[in-house]
Each structure stands twice: as C-alpha cells, then as structure tokens.
Amino acid sequence: MAIEAGLKFVYVGNMQDRGGESTWCPECGTCLIERNGYQIRKIRISNGTCPDCGTEIGGIWE
C-alpha cells in the first residue's frame, strides 16, 4: 500500500519477511539494504546511489 501511495523506500518492520523487510531501489529493483529480523545484513548504497543503476538514494550514508 505504501509503494502504491508513492513512497519509495518502504519496508516491513518487526516481522520476518525476506522480501518485505529489505529496502529496494525504486528504479532497478536491486536490494539496497538487506535486513533479517532486527539485523542489517548488508548495505549496498555507494556514495548515496544505487550501485547497479546510479539512482540517487536520499539519506546520510557514512
């Protein structure tokens, strides 16, 4: 529902849902932030952009 409403970076919290708990690039669909439960497994954002297509990803990435 959130994506259909126009939000770009949504994920399901506090439940295990492999596809829904990670954050995906709104342009190419690559996994940007892989989560598993309360753990962040991998962050693939590079210099504030998607590493696959170069789409700018808003946020502070230090």
C-alpha positions as a Markdown table, in Angstrom:
| # | Residue | x | y | z |
|---|---|---|---|---|
| 1 | Met | 0.0 | 0.0 | 0.0 |
| 2 | Ala | 2.8 | 2.4 | 0.8 |
| 3 | Ile | 4.5 | 1.8 | -2.5 |
| 4 | Glu | 1.2 | 2.3 | -4.3 |
| 5 | Ala | 0.8 | 5.6 | -2.5 |
| 6 | Gly | 4.1 | 6.8 | -4.0 |
| 7 | Leu | 6.6 | 6.1 | -1.1 |
| 8 | Lys | 9.9 | 4.8 | -2.5 |
| 9 | Phe | 11.8 | 3.3 | 0.4 |
| 10 | Val | 9.4 | 1.2 | 2.5 |
| 11 | Tyr | 10.0 | -2.0 | 4.4 |
| 12 | Val | 8.1 | -4.2 | 6.8 |
| 13 | Gly | 9.4 | -3.9 | 10.4 |
| 14 | Asn | 9.2 | -6.1 | 13.4 |
| 15 | Met | 8.5 | -9.3 | 11.5 |
| 16 | Gln | 10.4 | -11.7 | 9.3 |
| 17 | Asp | 9.5 | -11.3 | 5.7 |
| 18 | Arg | 12.6 | -11.7 | 3.4 |
| 19 | Gly | 11.2 | -9.6 | 0.6 |
| 20 | Gly | 9.4 | -7.1 | 2.7 |
| 21 | Glu | 11.9 | -6.3 | 5.4 |
| 22 | Ser | 14.7 | -5.1 | 3.0 |
| 23 | Thr | 14.9 | -1.8 | 1.1 |
| 24 | Trp | 14.9 | -2.0 | -2.7 |
| 25 | Cys | 15.9 | 0.5 | -5.4 |
| 26 | Pro | 12.8 | 2.1 | -6.8 |
| 27 | Glu | 14.3 | 2.2 | -10.3 |
| 28 | Cys | 16.0 | -1.1 | -11.0 |
| 29 | Gly | 14.8 | -3.2 | -8.0 |
| 30 | Thr | 18.1 | -4.2 | -6.6 |
| 31 | Cys | 18.3 | -4.9 | -2.9 |
| 32 | Leu | 20.0 | -1.8 | -1.2 |
| 33 | Ile | 19.6 | -2.7 | 2.5 |
| 34 | Glu | 19.2 | -6.3 | 3.3 |
| 35 | Arg | 17.6 | -7.0 | 6.7 |
| 36 | Asn | 16.9 | -10.1 | 8.6 |
| 37 | Gly | 14.7 | -9.5 | 11.7 |
| 38 | Tyr | 16.4 | -6.8 | 13.7 |
| 39 | Gln | 19.8 | -7.2 | 12.0 |
| 40 | Ile | 21.1 | -5.4 | 8.9 |
| 41 | Arg | 22.9 | -8.0 | 6.8 |
| 42 | Lys | 24.2 | -5.8 | 4.0 |
| 43 | Ile | 24.1 | -2.1 | 2.9 |
| 44 | Arg | 24.9 | -1.7 | -0.8 |
| 45 | Ile | 24.4 | 2.0 | -1.2 |
| 46 | Ser | 27.6 | 3.6 | -2.7 |
| 47 | Asn | 28.2 | 7.3 | -2.4 |
| 48 | Gly | 24.4 | 7.9 | -1.9 |
| 49 | Thr | 23.5 | 6.0 | -5.0 |
| 50 | Cys | 22.3 | 2.5 | -6.1 |
| 51 | Pro | 25.4 | 0.6 | -7.1 |
| 52 | Asp | 23.6 | -1.0 | -10.1 |
| 53 | Cys | 21.8 | 1.9 | -11.8 |
| 54 | Gly | 23.1 | 5.1 | -10.2 |
| 55 | Thr | 19.8 | 6.3 | -8.8 |
| 56 | Glu | 20.3 | 8.8 | -6.0 |
| 57 | Ile | 19.2 | 7.4 | -2.6 |
| 58 | Gly | 18.3 | 10.1 | -0.1 |
| 59 | Gly | 19.8 | 9.8 | 3.4 |
| 60 | Ile | 23.0 | 10.1 | 5.3 |
| 61 | Trp | 25.3 | 7.2 | 4.3 |
| 62 | Glu | 28.5 | 7.5 | 6.4 |
